[in-house]
Amino acid sequence: MIYIISLFSGLVFGLGLIISGMTNPAKVIGFLDVTGFWDPSLGFVMLGAISVAYFSSKIAKKRKLTYTGLPILLPKANMIDSRLIIGSAIFGTGWGLAGYCPGPGITSILTGKIEPILFVIAMVSGMVIYEVLESLKARY
């Protein structure tokens, strides 16, 4: 049952990205181009997503288990530190250069274009590099 709910959630998320145009890098870059032909539509998509996340997190904080019976594991970190700032800068730079963030990048693989495939390869490579560096850091 958990796998069916996960699959359904992923499909709804991907469909939302496609319908909102967030799988189109030109739309994302248009949002970031505040000095040129700015396209504010991504801001409205973000506002909708933040609204849903805000109310969902309020509900989640009051519960111990998900609706499927799994424990709710919310992050405990609440400090802004150098790791968060550097990670955000790297994420934002990649997003601005490629026009993809992880969800739309993975969804866009279905288009068959090389750009989202290269983006996802680069993203996964970055995740692997991070894990290797963290494991080396833990050893020393």
Steps between C-alpha positions, in 0.01 A plus 500: 500500500785740584650447154168578331462820702861596423449434129176700497663790686792505258269492200290788637817700571643434153169582334484826695850590381404430140169691515660802669776510237778449752661233283577771244840653583411817307215562747736466797767719341226754413411514871865559593541772234376787716674766287370373165175332402403387849241220520339501848301176447758287685446724802131408502586130474743541793239688702254216446759239598607694809136537606441125474828424680424749778164350589624143450790559738261643761298179481813280499640667814189396692524135394736216588418279200421554132163393364669177388626428852866596453672730750517867407863608492526878487838676483634626829757745362389861507826695477633687200866405471772508235407153370142613436612822331761325280260220411227750413742696282606185314136394456396845379792525259419162348132591481574832329750352253301191406145625552419181690470410865482132603128430454460661158838363391397142571155556351656651186699184429179369345534757221800306366712817475867480598495810726288356782691171480830686541349706781390191691840334446670814638254515791556136595877548461482791744308284748759223471787746546327641809456152651865411432623824657273455803623142554862615472428783744348253748813283489739781592 
